[in-house]
């Protein structure tokens, strides 16, 4: 918990890394700590530690919820094994079993975007907004994806929606002139 707070509240990635090393020294089978250790190590550019951590998380998946297992497996196949098809298959299974899980759809959108499968990413983000219209950050994602496809009218629509919903946020107003 202290490591999570170090990352999310203090932006102290090095401090989180130290706390996670302590946690996994006490219990190397602490799968969720291993997965966070993977993410922190990856962010800090410590690839060897990241590989070790996600391998330990994979060995102890049975200790986690099914949702977390899907998340770890998709990251493992995408980042470690470098098999985006397998990672996508895991995400597809996750989103089929849990069709209302926003996290599953957000990872589907992210991976599809990275792979250049922009229409698939758009569908994933639109699904999120259909499930929960308050997920405003995906309006910006949709605008960017449509811009990349050359669909400037759709991009403008999503930026305008973002600005209507969040009129005091500057980022939408900055993105609109860039689009024009």
C-alpha positions as CSV (number, residue, x, y, z in Angstrom):
1,X,0.0,0.0,0.0
2,X,2.8,2.4,0.9
3,X,4.5,1.7,-2.5
4,X,1.2,2.3,-4.3
5,X,0.8,5.6,-2.5
6,X,4.4,6.6,-3.2
7,X,3.6,6.2,-6.9
8,X,0.1,7.6,-7.1
9,X,0.3,10.4,-4.6
10,X,4.0,11.3,-4.2
11,X,5.3,10.5,-7.7
12,X,8.1,8.8,-5.9
13,X,9.0,5.9,-8.1
14,X,12.4,5.2,-6.6
15,X,10.8,5.1,-3.1
16,X,8.1,2.8,-4.3
17,X,10.8,0.5,-5.8
18,X,12.6,0.3,-2.4
19,X,9.3,-0.5,-0.6
20,X,8.4,-3.2,-3.2
21,X,11.8,-4.8,-2.8
22,X,11.2,-5.0,0.9
23,X,7.7,-6.5,0.4
24,X,8.9,-9.2,-2.0
25,X,11.8,-10.0,0.2
26,X,9.3,-10.9,2.9
27,X,7.1,-12.8,0.6
28,X,8.4,-13.6,-2.9
29,X,5.0,-15.0,-3.8
30,X,3.2,-11.7,-3.2
31,X,1.9,-11.5,-6.8
32,X,0.3,-8.1,-6.7
33,X,3.5,-6.6,-5.2
34,X,5.5,-8.4,-7.9
35,X,3.3,-6.9,-10.6
36,X,3.6,-3.4,-9.2
37,X,7.4,-4.0,-8.9
38,X,7.3,-4.9,-12.6
39,X,5.5,-1.6,-13.5
40,X,7.8,0.5,-11.3
41,X,10.9,-1.1,-12.6
42,X,9.8,-0.8,-16.2
43,X,9.1,2.9,-15.6
44,X,12.6,3.4,-14.0
45,X,14.3,1.6,-16.9
46,X,15.3,-1.4,-14.9
47,X,14.4,-4.1,-17.4
48,X,16.1,-7.0,-15.7
49,X,14.2,-6.4,-12.4
50,X,11.0,-5.9,-14.4
51,X,11.4,-9.2,-16.2
52,X,12.1,-11.0,-12.9
53,X,9.1,-9.3,-11.2
54,X,6.5,-10.2,-13.9
55,X,7.8,-13.7,-14.1
56,X,7.2,-14.0,-10.3
57,X,3.7,-12.5,-10.7
58,X,2.9,-15.0,-13.5
59,X,4.1,-17.9,-11.3
60,X,1.7,-16.8,-8.6
61,X,-1.4,-15.8,-10.6
62,X,-3.6,-18.2,-8.7
63,X,-3.3,-15.8,-5.7
64,X,-5.0,-13.0,-7.6
65,X,-8.5,-12.1,-8.8
66,X,-9.4,-13.2,-12.3
67,X,-9.5,-9.6,-13.4
68,X,-5.9,-9.0,-12.2
69,X,-4.8,-12.2,-13.8
70,X,-6.1,-11.0,-17.2
71,X,-4.3,-7.7,-16.7
72,X,-1.0,-9.3,-15.8
73,X,-1.2,-11.9,-18.6
74,X,-1.9,-9.2,-21.2
75,X,1.1,-7.2,-20.0
76,X,3.3,-10.3,-19.9
77,X,2.5,-11.3,-23.5
78,X,2.7,-7.7,-24.8
79,X,5.8,-6.5,-23.0
80,X,7.9,-9.6,-22.1
81,X,7.0,-12.3,-24.7
82,X,6.4,-9.6,-27.3
83,X,3.5,-11.4,-28.7
84,X,0.8,-8.7,-29.3
85,X,-1.6,-11.3,-30.8
86,X,-1.6,-13.3,-27.6
87,X,-1.9,-10.2,-25.5
88,X,-4.9,-9.1,-27.6
89,X,-6.5,-12.5,-27.3
90,X,-6.3,-12.2,-23.5
91,X,-7.9,-8.8,-23.6
92,X,-10.6,-10.0,-26.0
93,X,-11.4,-12.9,-23.6
94,X,-11.4,-10.5,-20.6
95,X,-13.8,-8.1,-22.3
96,X,-16.0,-10.9,-23.5
97,X,-16.3,-12.5,-20.0
98,X,-16.6,-9.1,-18.4
99,X,-18.3,-6.9,-21.0
100,X,-18.8,-4.0,-18.6
101,X,-15.2,-3.9,-17.4
102,X,-13.9,-0.5,-18.4
103,X,-10.3,-1.5,-17.6
104,X,-10.5,-4.3,-20.1
105,X,-11.7,-2.0,-22.8
106,X,-9.2,0.6,-22.0
107,X,-6.3,-1.9,-22.5
108,X,-7.9,-3.1,-25.7
109,X,-8.0,0.4,-26.9
110,X,-4.4,1.1,-25.8
111,X,-3.0,-2.0,-27.4
112,X,-5.0,-1.6,-30.6
113,X,-3.7,2.0,-30.9
114,X,-0.1,0.9,-30.4
115,X,-0.6,-1.7,-33.1
116,X,-2.0,0.9,-35.4
117,X,-5.5,-0.8,-35.4
118,X,-7.2,2.5,-35.0
119,X,-10.8,1.5,-35.8
120,X,-10.5,-1.3,-33.1
121,X,-9.2,1.3,-30.6
122,X,-12.1,3.6,-31.5
123,X,-14.6,0.8,-30.8
124,X,-13.0,0.1,-27.5
125,X,-13.1,3.7,-26.3
126,X,-16.6,4.2,-27.6
127,X,-17.7,1.1,-25.7
128,X,-16.2,2.7,-22.5
129,X,-18.2,5.9,-23.1
130,X,-21.4,3.8,-23.7
131,X,-20.8,2.0,-20.3
132,X,-19.8,5.2,-18.4
133,X,-20.3,8.6,-20.1
134,X,-18.3,10.2,-17.3
135,X,-15.0,8.7,-18.6
136,X,-14.2,12.0,-20.2
137,X,-10.5,11.3,-20.9
138,X,-11.5,8.9,-23.6
139,X,-13.1,11.8,-25.6
140,X,-9.5,13.1,-26.1
141,X,-8.3,9.7,-27.1
142,X,-11.1,9.4,-29.6
143,X,-10.4,12.8,-31.0
144,X,-6.7,11.8,-31.5
145,X,-7.5,8.5,-33.1
146,X,-10.0,10.1,-35.6
147,X,-7.3,12.8,-36.3
148,X,-4.8,10.1,-37.1
149,X,-7.3,8.5,-39.5
150,X,-7.8,11.9,-41.2
151,X,-11.4,12.1,-39.9
152,X,-11.1,15.7,-38.7
153,X,-14.8,16.2,-38.4
154,X,-15.1,13.4,-35.9
155,X,-12.0,14.6,-34.1
156,X,-13.5,18.1,-33.8
157,X,-16.8,16.6,-32.5
158,X,-15.0,14.8,-29.7
159,X,-12.9,17.8,-28.8
160,X,-16.0,20.0,-28.8
161,X,-17.8,17.5,-26.5
162,X,-14.8,17.5,-24.2
163,X,-14.7,21.3,-24.0
164,X,-18.5,21.4,-23.4
165,X,-18.3,19.0,-20.5
166,X,-15.0,20.4,-19.0
167,X,-15.1,24.1,-19.9
168,X,-12.4,25.0,-17.4
169,X,-9.8,22.5,-18.6
170,X,-7.2,24.0,-20.9
171,X,-6.1,20.9,-22.8
172,X,-9.2,20.6,-25.0
173,X,-8.9,24.2,-26.0
174,X,-5.2,23.6,-26.8
175,X,-5.9,20.6,-28.9
176,X,-8.7,22.2,-31.0
177,X,-6.4,24.8,-32.7
178,X,-3.8,22.1,-33.3
179,X,-6.5,20.1,-35.1
180,X,-7.5,23.2,-37.2
